[in-house]
Amino acid sequence: MVLHRPSATIGFTVVELVVVLTIAGIVALVAIPRFMGPSGFQSRGFYDQAKATVRMAQKVAIAERANATLPKTLVFVVVSATGIQVCRAAGCGAGTQVLNPATGAPLAATVPSGVTLSPVGNFTFDGLGRPSATLTITLTSTIADDPARQIVVEAETGYVHP
């Protein structure tokens, strides 16, 4: 009786398996810590929300100029240590907050932990969408590997960009 041996073996060698497991281990060491801490994602999310809040403030100022039934007032953007708010008065007192048209909640962005805003203060948009001054809002983060970000508001046009 003659036994036939297959001419080619099917499967992986030990060396191939060790290399794949080593690469998977290295990827896990690098990737898992990035996904375990949501702080970096919260920081970026706040940056996007803050930029959208400033843009919406400009849009509200322009829309109110076009609406003949609304009083012609300035729209204030108040930058504080706790966030960015949009109001009809410099102090953002009760009843002066601009509401988000989509949610009905006050138009604001709250700073997550580990992020600071500077400079603290306020500026306005007029009915043409122009800010009271050129302004750069800087978001500084104490979170590892999270870069500082800027929101720039151009003087003549009110263009809001990174």
N, C-alpha and C positions, 0 to 999 in steps of 0.2 A: 504494500500500500504506500502510495506516494502522497505526501502532504504538500499542498500548494501554499506557498507563502505569498501574501500580497506584495506587489512590486513597490507600492508607495504607501507610506504610513500616513494616517490621518490624525491631526491633532496639533497641539502646540508643544514646543520644547520647554524645558524648565527655564532656560535663559529668557525666552520670550515672555513667559509668565512673570518672571521677576522684574523685567524691564517695565512691563505694563503696570504692575503693582507699584513700582517705585514712582513712575510718572503720576499715577493717580494719587499717591500720597503727597507728592509735592504740590499738585493742584489743590488738594484739600487743605493743605497748610496755608496756602495763599488765599484761597477763595472763601473759606468758611468764616474766618474772622471778619471779612468785609460784609458778609450777609448777616452775621449775628448781631452787630450793633447798628441800629437804624438811625443813629445820630447824623451820619453824613447825608443820608437820604432826607431826613427832616430839615437839615440845613439847606439843601438844594431846593426842597419843596417850598421852604419859607422864602427863599430868594425869588423863585418864580411867582409866588403869591404876592410878594411885596412889589415886584415890578408890575404885575397886573393891576394891583391896587392903585399905584401912581398913574398908570395909563387910564384907568377908569375915572380917576379924579379929573383928568384933563377932558375926557369925553363928556362927563357930567357938566363941566363948565361951559363947553361948547354947546351942548344940548339946551342948557338953560338960557343961553343967549338967544337961541333960535325960537324958543317958546315965549310968545308974547304975554302969556298969562302969569308966568313966574317972575318974582322980583329979580332984578339984576344984582346979584351978589357974587362976591369972590368965593371960590372953593379953596379951602385950606387943606393942606397936607401936613399933618402933625407927626413928626418923627420923634419918638421917645425911646427910653431904654427898654420899654416893654413891647413896642411895636410901631406900626404905622397906621394912622387913622385918617379918614377923610371927613371933614366937617364944614359947616357954614360959618363958624366963628373960630378965632385963634385958640381958644381954650378947650374946645371940644366939649362944652358943657352939655347938660341934658337937653335933648330936643334939637341939638344942632348937628347931630351926626347925619351924614349922607347914607342912605340905605342902598344896599346891593340890589339892583333891579331883578336879579335872578332868584335870590333867596329871601329878600326882605329884611335880612339881618344888617347891622351896621357894617359899612364898607371899611374893613380893617384887616391887618395881618399881624398876628401875635408871634413874637420872637420865641423860638425854641431854646431850651437850655444849651449853653455853650456858644451862643451867637450874640454878638453885640453890634449895635448900630451907631454910626457917627456920620455927620454931626447931628446932635440932638437939637431940635428947633422946629420951625415951620416955614412953609412957603406957600404961595397962592398960585392958582391958575385964573386968568381972566377969561372973559367971554370969547376971546379968539384962541384960547388954548395956550397962551403964552405964560410961562412961569414968571414969578416976581424976580428971579435971579437964576443964573446958571448954577446948578447944584449937582454934586456927586455924593450919593449916599453910599457909604462903605459898610459892608457886612464882614466883620472879622469873626473867625471861628477858632475856638480852642480845641476843636475836635481833630484828632490825628488825621493827616492826609487830606484835610478839607481846606481848599484854598480860600483866600479872601476874595470877595466879589464886590462889584460896584454897580450901582444904578446911576446912570448919568441922565440929567434932564437938561437939554439944550436951551439956551436963553431965548432966541428969537422964535423958534418953531415949537418948543415944548416937547420935541421928540425925546422919548424915553427909550434908552437902550443900555445894553451891558457895557 
